[in-house]
């Protein structure tokens, strides 16, 4: 955290200002500080939009001004002198933690704050190499950078902000409000990714559109899935009844007509009394760790439990198992739905994840590992089989799983399992067969051996119960059941 004489004073003042006060007292500083008054005097003329946004914010009502957020100390990497004040352009989560310590701590333990770690992953190879080049040269990147990564990946996931000095930030890394932005002070994340400056509106952060900047598109279309779902339909019909400006905004208490993304993943609940078929549940406070109500991590090729991925990232969530997280989400669901509805939903959801994992993801991943030594070009994304496997899990498989998790039937099926199956059977398997055929004819013994291993595994997969229909070896009893069902359908509906 930025420490020193000025900032220590700010922390002390704000700690006093936001301590519990007696009835009838107000919240915040007793007045706008002289430093902030100086900022306001100029910026209300130079940046009237910024000034108006701040003027409508709770910060304004609490007399928290420009300086209280932007104050810096000597030695801070991004500090610079501006009109006799040492400030920083970037307000990082560490700065916000001066007043919002709980929120900043929770956010820091979330996957959101780690979004920029994608910069070293296979995803970024696409934007940097396959899609891009090094044509974008800046002072911070004299060797060049990919404009596709800078304008695409980094704007959602965040980038490592590079400081040029005297208040200047490298244009490849700023502007940037990526959720996992790596800040000059070493902190990870951007609070303004959701709480857009300078109004920092809770109403806006609670609105589904706020999440849609990043959670949309072919590989993670949560925004589109929500719009398709009954939840999204209800939101559009009743959004004027959701009391979204309420300071506490407790589901089932302040509103009940529809949920938003924030409702399910972050917002406070009122708890439920015990009934004959359900134990009592405790109220949940607002959380800024969006993983604490998620019971599957559907990002990787094979879905895993969230505590597994938290452990890999070194997050505290490694100690919170998926059953606890599911109970947290169920408590949210019970604010509007009955226990049977909630329990049965999870039966459906788990079945879809299991179907994807067992039928396509696990065998597909094993097959790809065996196929790698047989690729014509030993470079990722240089072979058709690379693209087929990538899109099967990264795009189509995610859509299917996310669709089921949010009750979007079209994304679960037509944009999900249908595409998964089509890619698997009409692209992936034929490409694997071609690699086997070429490998068996190779002169190198290691290629022949690799081809034999892939051939054996492909034979095993295609002769399994899940796939043997594809080679015309469906179990006779299953074939008879399907024929009987078809005949019954025709009998019922043919006129």
C-alpha positions as CSV (number, residue, x, y, z in Angstrom):
1,X,0.0,0.0,0.0
2,X,1.2,3.5,-0.7
3,X,2.5,4.6,2.7
4,X,4.1,7.8,3.9
5,X,3.2,11.1,5.6
6,X,0.4,12.2,3.3
7,X,-1.2,8.8,2.8
8,X,-0.9,7.8,6.4
9,X,-2.8,11.0,7.3
10,X,-5.4,10.2,4.7
11,X,-5.9,6.7,6.1
12,X,-6.2,8.0,9.6
13,X,-8.7,10.7,8.6
14,X,-10.8,8.3,6.5
15,X,-10.7,5.6,9.2
16,X,-12.2,8.2,11.6
17,X,-14.6,9.5,9.0
18,X,-16.2,6.2,8.2
19,X,-16.3,4.8,11.7
20,X,-19.8,4.1,13.1
21,X,-21.4,7.4,14.1
22,X,-24.2,8.3,16.5
23,X,-27.8,8.5,15.2
24,X,-28.4,11.7,13.3
25,X,-24.7,12.1,12.3
26,X,-23.6,11.9,8.7
27,X,-21.0,9.6,7.0
28,X,-17.8,10.9,5.5
29,X,-15.3,13.6,6.0
30,X,-16.5,16.9,7.7
31,X,-15.6,18.8,4.5
32,X,-13.8,18.6,1.2
33,X,-10.0,18.8,1.8
34,X,-8.0,21.8,0.6
35,X,-6.1,19.5,-1.7
36,X,-9.3,18.2,-3.3
37,X,-10.8,21.7,-3.5
38,X,-7.8,22.7,-5.6
39,X,-8.3,19.7,-7.9
40,X,-12.0,20.5,-8.3
41,X,-11.5,24.1,-9.1
42,X,-9.6,23.2,-12.2
43,X,-11.2,19.9,-13.3
44,X,-14.7,21.1,-13.2
45,X,-13.7,23.5,-16.0
46,X,-11.3,21.2,-17.8
47,X,-13.2,17.9,-17.3
48,X,-16.9,18.8,-16.7
49,X,-18.0,15.3,-17.4
50,X,-15.7,13.8,-14.8
51,X,-16.7,16.5,-12.4
52,X,-20.4,15.8,-12.9
53,X,-19.9,12.0,-12.5
54,X,-18.1,12.6,-9.2
55,X,-20.8,15.1,-8.2
56,X,-23.5,12.4,-8.4
57,X,-21.5,9.8,-6.5
58,X,-21.5,8.7,-2.9
59,X,-17.9,9.9,-2.7
60,X,-19.2,13.4,-3.3
61,X,-21.8,13.1,-0.5
62,X,-19.1,11.8,1.8
63,X,-16.7,14.7,0.9
64,X,-14.2,12.2,-0.5
65,X,-12.5,14.1,-3.4
66,X,-9.8,13.7,-6.0
67,X,-6.9,13.8,-3.7
68,X,-8.1,11.3,-1.2
69,X,-8.0,8.6,-4.0
70,X,-5.2,9.8,-6.2
71,X,-2.6,10.8,-3.5
72,X,0.8,9.3,-3.9
73,X,4.1,9.2,-2.1
74,X,7.7,9.7,-3.0
75,X,9.0,6.5,-4.4
76,X,5.7,5.3,-5.8
77,X,6.5,4.1,-9.4
78,X,3.7,6.2,-10.9
79,X,3.9,9.3,-8.7
80,X,4.3,12.7,-10.3
81,X,3.9,16.3,-9.2
82,X,0.8,18.0,-10.4
83,X,-0.1,21.5,-9.3
84,X,1.9,21.2,-6.0
85,X,0.5,17.8,-5.2
86,X,2.1,14.4,-5.6
87,X,-0.5,12.2,-7.2
88,X,-0.9,9.0,-9.3
89,X,-3.1,8.6,-12.4
90,X,-4.0,5.0,-11.5
91,X,-6.2,4.3,-8.4
92,X,-5.4,0.7,-7.6
93,X,-7.2,-1.8,-5.3
94,X,-4.6,-1.0,-2.7
95,X,-5.7,2.7,-2.8
96,X,-9.4,1.7,-2.6
97,X,-8.6,-0.5,0.4
98,X,-7.9,2.6,2.4
99,X,-11.7,2.7,3.0
100,X,-12.9,-0.5,1.3
101,X,-10.6,-3.0,3.0
102,X,-13.0,-5.9,3.0
103,X,-14.0,-5.5,-0.6
104,X,-10.4,-5.1,-1.7
105,X,-9.3,-8.2,0.2
106,X,-12.1,-10.3,-1.2
107,X,-11.5,-9.1,-4.7
108,X,-7.8,-9.8,-4.3
109,X,-8.6,-13.4,-3.6
110,X,-10.8,-13.8,-6.6
111,X,-10.2,-15.1,-10.1
112,X,-11.2,-11.7,-11.4
113,X,-8.1,-10.1,-9.9
114,X,-5.9,-12.7,-11.5
115,X,-7.2,-12.1,-15.0
116,X,-4.0,-10.7,-16.4
117,X,-2.2,-14.1,-15.8
118,X,-3.7,-15.1,-19.2
119,X,-0.8,-13.0,-20.7
120,X,1.5,-16.0,-20.7
121,X,-1.1,-18.6,-21.7
122,X,-1.9,-20.3,-25.0
123,X,-4.9,-17.9,-25.4
124,X,-2.5,-15.0,-25.8
125,X,-0.4,-16.8,-28.4
126,X,-3.4,-16.4,-30.7
127,X,-3.6,-12.7,-30.3
128,X,0.2,-12.1,-30.3
129,X,1.4,-14.5,-33.0
130,X,-1.5,-16.1,-35.0
131,X,-3.6,-13.0,-35.3
132,X,-0.9,-10.3,-34.6
133,X,2.6,-9.1,-35.2
134,X,5.0,-6.7,-33.5
135,X,4.0,-3.7,-35.5
136,X,2.8,-1.6,-32.5
137,X,5.9,0.0,-31.1
138,X,5.7,2.2,-28.0
139,X,8.3,3.5,-25.5
140,X,7.5,0.6,-23.2
141,X,7.7,-1.9,-25.9
142,X,10.4,-0.8,-28.4
143,X,10.6,-4.3,-29.8
144,X,6.9,-4.0,-30.7
145,X,3.6,-5.6,-29.6
146,X,0.5,-7.0,-31.1
147,X,-2.4,-4.5,-31.5
148,X,-4.8,-7.5,-31.4
149,X,-3.6,-8.3,-27.9
150,X,-3.5,-4.7,-26.7
151,X,-7.0,-3.8,-28.0
152,X,-8.5,-7.2,-27.3
153,X,-7.3,-9.6,-24.6
154,X,-5.7,-6.9,-22.4
155,X,-8.8,-4.7,-22.2
156,X,-10.8,-7.4,-20.4
157,X,-8.1,-9.4,-18.7
158,X,-5.8,-6.5,-17.9
159,X,-2.2,-5.7,-18.8
160,X,0.9,-4.9,-16.8
161,X,0.9,-1.1,-16.8
162,X,4.2,0.4,-17.7
163,X,5.2,3.8,-16.3
164,X,7.2,6.1,-18.5
165,X,7.7,8.8,-15.9
166,X,6.2,12.2,-15.0
167,X,2.7,10.9,-15.0
168,X,3.0,9.3,-18.4
169,X,1.9,5.7,-18.9
170,X,2.8,3.6,-21.9
171,X,0.0,3.7,-24.5
172,X,0.2,-0.1,-25.0
173,X,-0.9,-0.5,-21.4
174,X,-3.0,2.6,-20.7
175,X,-6.0,3.2,-20.9
176,X,-6.8,-0.1,-19.4
177,X,-9.5,-1.2,-17.0
178,X,-9.0,-4.9,-17.4
179,X,-10.3,-6.8,-14.4
180,X,-6.9,-8.3,-13.6
181,X,-4.7,-5.3,-14.5
182,X,-1.2,-5.4,-12.9
183,X,-0.7,-2.0,-11.4
184,X,2.5,-0.1,-10.8
185,X,2.2,-0.6,-7.1
186,X,2.2,-4.4,-7.6
187,X,-1.5,-4.9,-6.8
188,X,-3.6,-6.9,-9.2
189,X,-7.0,-5.8,-10.5
190,X,-9.1,-2.8,-11.3
191,X,-12.1,-1.8,-9.2
192,X,-13.2,0.6,-12.0
193,X,-13.6,-2.4,-14.3
194,X,-17.1,-2.8,-12.6
195,X,-17.4,0.5,-10.6
196,X,-16.9,2.8,-13.6
197,X,-15.2,6.1,-12.6
198,X,-16.0,8.6,-11.5
199,X,-19.6,7.9,-10.4
200,X,-18.7,4.5,-9.0
201,X,-22.4,3.6,-9.3
202,X,-23.7,0.6,-7.4
203,X,-26.7,0.7,-9.7
204,X,-24.4,0.3,-12.8
205,X,-22.3,-2.4,-11.2
206,X,-25.5,-4.4,-10.4
207,X,-26.8,-4.1,-14.0
208,X,-26.2,-7.1,-16.3
209,X,-24.8,-4.9,-19.0
210,X,-21.9,-4.1,-16.8
211,X,-20.7,-7.7,-16.9
212,X,-21.2,-7.8,-20.7
213,X,-18.0,-6.0,-21.6
214,X,-16.1,-9.2,-21.0
215,X,-18.5,-12.0,-20.4
216,X,-19.8,-12.4,-24.0
217,X,-18.7,-13.8,-27.3
218,X,-18.0,-17.3,-28.7
219,X,-16.0,-18.7,-25.7
220,X,-17.8,-17.3,-22.7
221,X,-21.2,-15.9,-23.7
222,X,-22.7,-15.4,-20.2
223,X,-24.3,-12.1,-21.2
224,X,-26.1,-13.7,-24.1
225,X,-27.0,-16.8,-22.1
226,X,-28.5,-14.6,-19.4
227,X,-30.6,-12.7,-22.0
228,X,-31.9,-16.0,-23.2
229,X,-32.7,-17.4,-19.8
230,X,-35.9,-16.8,-17.8
231,X,-33.8,-14.7,-15.4
232,X,-32.8,-12.3,-18.2
233,X,-36.4,-12.2,-19.6
234,X,-37.7,-11.3,-16.1
235,X,-35.1,-8.6,-15.7
236,X,-36.1,-6.9,-18.9
237,X,-39.7,-7.1,-18.0
238,X,-39.4,-5.9,-14.4
239,X,-36.1,-4.0,-14.2
240,X,-37.9,-0.9,-12.9
241,X,-39.0,-2.9,-9.9
242,X,-35.6,-4.1,-8.7
243,X,-34.8,-1.2,-6.4
244,X,-31.2,-1.2,-7.8
245,X,-30.3,2.0,-6.0
246,X,-31.0,0.5,-2.6
247,X,-27.9,0.8,-0.3
248,X,-28.3,-2.8,1.0
249,X,-30.1,-4.4,-1.9
250,X,-30.9,-7.8,-0.3
251,X,-32.6,-10.3,-2.6
252,X,-36.0,-11.4,-1.4
253,X,-36.2,-8.3,0.8
254,X,-35.5,-5.3,-1.4
255,X,-36.5,-7.0,-4.6
256,X,-37.8,-10.3,-5.9
257,X,-39.0,-9.9,-9.5
258,X,-35.7,-10.9,-11.2
259,X,-32.0,-11.5,-10.5
260,X,-29.0,-9.9,-12.1
261,X,-25.5,-11.3,-12.4
262,X,-24.6,-9.5,-9.2
263,X,-27.6,-11.0,-7.4
264,X,-26.4,-14.6,-7.8
265,X,-22.7,-14.2,-7.6
266,X,-22.1,-11.3,-5.2
267,X,-25.0,-9.7,-3.5
268,X,-26.4,-10.0,0.0
269,X,-29.2,-12.5,1.0
270,X,-31.6,-12.5,3.9
271,X,-31.3,-16.2,4.9
272,X,-34.2,-18.6,5.3
273,X,-36.0,-20.0,8.3
274,X,-36.1,-23.7,8.9
275,X,-39.0,-25.7,7.4
276,X,-40.0,-29.4,7.5
277,X,-37.9,-30.1,4.4
278,X,-35.2,-27.5,4.7
279,X,-32.8,-26.4,7.4
280,X,-32.4,-22.7,8.2
281,X,-29.8,-20.8,6.2
282,X,-27.8,-17.8,7.3
283,X,-27.8,-14.5,5.6
284,X,-24.9,-13.9,3.3
285,X,-23.1,-10.5,3.1
286,X,-22.0,-9.0,-0.2
287,X,-18.9,-10.7,-1.5
288,X,-16.4,-9.5,-4.1
289,X,-15.0,-13.0,-4.5
290,X,-17.2,-14.1,-7.4
291,X,-16.0,-17.8,-7.0
292,X,-17.6,-18.4,-3.6
293,X,-20.9,-19.5,-5.1
294,X,-19.6,-21.4,-8.1
295,X,-19.4,-25.2,-7.8
296,X,-17.8,-26.0,-11.2
297,X,-15.0,-24.2,-13.0
298,X,-16.0,-24.6,-16.6
299,X,-13.1,-22.6,-18.1
300,X,-10.6,-25.5,-18.7
301,X,-10.9,-28.3,-21.2
302,X,-12.2,-30.6,-18.5
303,X,-14.5,-29.0,-15.9
304,X,-12.9,-29.1,-12.4
305,X,-14.1,-28.1,-8.9
306,X,-13.2,-24.5,-8.1
307,X,-11.0,-25.3,-5.1
308,X,-8.6,-27.1,-7.5
309,X,-8.1,-24.1,-9.7
310,X,-7.9,-21.8,-6.6
311,X,-5.1,-24.0,-5.3
312,X,-3.1,-23.7,-8.6
313,X,-3.4,-19.9,-8.2
314,X,-2.4,-19.9,-4.5
315,X,-5.8,-18.4,-3.5
316,X,-7.5,-18.8,-0.1
317,X,-10.4,-20.4,-1.9
318,X,-8.4,-23.6,-2.1
319,X,-9.7,-24.2,1.5
320,X,-13.3,-23.7,0.5
321,X,-14.8,-26.8,-1.1
322,X,-17.3,-26.9,-3.9
323,X,-20.1,-28.2,-1.6
324,X,-19.9,-25.1,0.6
325,X,-19.9,-22.8,-2.5
326,X,-22.9,-24.7,-3.9
327,X,-24.8,-24.3,-0.6
328,X,-24.0,-20.6,-0.8
329,X,-25.6,-20.4,-4.3
330,X,-28.5,-22.5,-3.2
331,X,-29.3,-20.1,-0.5
332,X,-29.5,-17.3,-3.1
333,X,-31.8,-19.5,-5.3
334,X,-34.1,-20.2,-2.4
335,X,-34.8,-16.5,-2.2
336,X,-37.1,-17.0,-5.1
337,X,-37.4,-20.7,-5.8
338,X,-38.6,-23.8,-3.8
339,X,-36.2,-26.4,-2.6
340,X,-37.3,-29.1,-5.2
341,X,-36.7,-26.6,-8.0
342,X,-33.2,-25.8,-6.8
343,X,-32.2,-29.4,-6.1
344,X,-33.5,-30.6,-9.5
345,X,-31.7,-27.8,-11.3
346,X,-28.4,-29.0,-10.0
347,X,-29.2,-32.6,-11.0
348,X,-29.6,-31.3,-14.6
349,X,-26.6,-29.1,-14.5
350,X,-24.2,-31.8,-13.1
351,X,-25.5,-34.2,-15.7
352,X,-24.6,-31.9,-18.5
353,X,-21.1,-31.2,-17.1
354,X,-20.6,-35.0,-16.7
355,X,-21.8,-35.7,-20.2
356,X,-19.3,-33.1,-21.7
357,X,-16.4,-34.2,-19.5
358,X,-16.8,-38.0,-20.0
359,X,-18.0,-38.2,-23.6
360,X,-15.9,-35.5,-25.3
361,X,-13.4,-33.7,-23.0
362,X,-11.5,-36.4,-21.4
363,X,-11.1,-38.7,-24.4
364,X,-10.6,-35.6,-26.6
365,X,-7.7,-34.4,-24.4
366,X,-6.0,-37.8,-24.4
367,X,-6.3,-38.1,-28.2
368,X,-4.8,-34.6,-28.7
369,X,-1.8,-35.5,-26.4
370,X,-1.2,-38.6,-28.5
371,X,-1.7,-36.7,-31.8
372,X,0.9,-34.0,-31.1
373,X,4.0,-36.0,-32.1
374,X,2.3,-36.8,-35.5
375,X,1.4,-33.2,-36.5
376,X,2.8,-32.1,-39.8
377,X,4.0,-28.8,-38.2
378,X,5.0,-29.1,-34.5
379,X,3.6,-25.6,-33.7
380,X,0.3,-24.9,-32.0
381,X,-2.4,-23.6,-34.4
382,X,-0.4,-24.5,-37.4
383,X,-2.5,-27.7,-38.0
384,X,-6.2,-28.4,-38.5
385,X,-6.3,-30.7,-35.5
386,X,-5.0,-27.9,-33.2
387,X,-8.0,-25.7,-34.2
388,X,-10.5,-28.5,-34.0
389,X,-9.5,-29.4,-30.4
390,X,-9.2,-25.8,-29.4
391,X,-12.7,-24.8,-30.6
392,X,-14.2,-28.0,-29.3
393,X,-13.4,-27.2,-25.7
394,X,-12.5,-23.5,-25.6
395,X,-15.5,-22.3,-27.6
396,X,-18.2,-25.0,-28.0
397,X,-17.6,-26.9,-24.8
398,X,-17.6,-23.8,-22.7
399,X,-20.8,-22.6,-24.3
400,X,-22.5,-25.9,-23.5
401,X,-21.4,-25.9,-19.9
402,X,-22.0,-22.2,-19.3
403,X,-25.4,-22.5,-21.0
404,X,-26.5,-25.3,-18.6
405,X,-25.1,-23.4,-15.6
406,X,-27.3,-20.4,-16.4
407,X,-30.3,-22.2,-17.9
408,X,-29.9,-21.1,-21.5
409,X,-31.2,-24.0,-23.5
410,X,-30.2,-22.7,-26.9
411,X,-26.6,-22.1,-25.8
412,X,-26.5,-25.5,-24.1
413,X,-27.6,-27.3,-27.2
414,X,-27.4,-25.6,-30.6
415,X,-24.4,-23.4,-29.7
416,X,-23.0,-26.0,-27.3
417,X,-23.3,-29.8,-27.4
418,X,-24.5,-29.7,-31.1
419,X,-21.3,-27.8,-32.1
420,X,-19.2,-30.0,-29.8
421,X,-20.5,-33.2,-31.5
422,X,-20.2,-31.8,-35.0
423,X,-16.6,-30.7,-34.5
424,X,-15.7,-34.0,-32.8
425,X,-17.2,-36.3,-35.4
426,X,-16.8,-34.3,-38.7
427,X,-13.5,-32.6,-38.0
428,X,-11.6,-34.0,-35.1
429,X,-11.9,-37.7,-35.6
430,X,-11.2,-37.5,-39.4
431,X,-8.1,-35.4,-38.7
432,X,-6.9,-37.9,-36.1
433,X,-7.5,-40.8,-38.6
434,X,-5.4,-38.9,-41.2
435,X,-2.6,-38.4,-38.8
436,X,-2.7,-42.2,-38.0
437,X,-2.6,-43.1,-41.7
438,X,0.4,-40.8,-42.4
439,X,2.2,-41.9,-39.3
440,X,1.9,-45.6,-40.0
441,X,3.6,-44.9,-43.4
442,X,6.4,-42.9,-41.9
443,X,10.0,-44.0,-42.2
444,X,10.9,-42.9,-38.6
445,X,10.2,-45.6,-36.0
446,X,9.1,-43.1,-33.4
447,X,6.4,-41.8,-35.8
448,X,5.1,-45.3,-36.5
449,X,5.0,-46.0,-32.7
450,X,3.2,-42.8,-32.0
451,X,0.7,-43.6,-34.8
452,X,0.0,-47.0,-33.3
453,X,-0.7,-45.5,-29.9
454,X,-3.1,-42.9,-31.3
455,X,-4.8,-45.6,-33.4
456,X,-5.3,-47.8,-30.4
457,X,-6.8,-45.0,-28.3
458,X,-9.0,-43.8,-31.1
459,X,-10.3,-47.4,-31.6
460,X,-11.0,-47.6,-27.8
461,X,-12.9,-44.3,-27.8
462,X,-15.0,-45.1,-30.9
463,X,-15.9,-48.5,-29.6
464,X,-17.1,-47.2,-26.3
465,X,-20.8,-46.9,-25.5
466,X,-20.7,-43.2,-26.0
467,X,-19.4,-43.3,-29.5
468,X,-20.0,-46.7,-31.1
469,X,-23.1,-45.4,-32.9
470,X,-20.7,-43.5,-35.1
471,X,-19.1,-46.7,-36.4
472,X,-22.6,-48.3,-36.8
473,X,-22.2,-50.6,-33.8
474,X,-25.0,-49.3,-31.6
475,X,-26.1,-51.8,-29.0
476,X,-29.1,-53.8,-30.4
477,X,-31.2,-53.2,-27.4
478,X,-30.6,-49.4,-27.6
479,X,-31.4,-49.5,-31.3
480,X,-34.6,-51.4,-30.6
481,X,-35.7,-48.9,-28.0
482,X,-35.0,-46.0,-30.3
483,X,-37.0,-47.7,-33.1
484,X,-39.9,-48.3,-30.8
485,X,-39.9,-44.7,-29.6
486,X,-39.9,-43.4,-33.2
487,X,-42.8,-45.6,-34.2
488,X,-44.8,-44.4,-31.1
489,X,-44.0,-40.8,-32.1
490,X,-45.3,-41.4,-35.7
491,X,-48.4,-43.2,-34.4
492,X,-49.2,-40.4,-32.1
493,X,-48.7,-37.4,-34.4
494,X,-49.0,-38.7,-38.0
495,X,-52.4,-37.9,-39.4
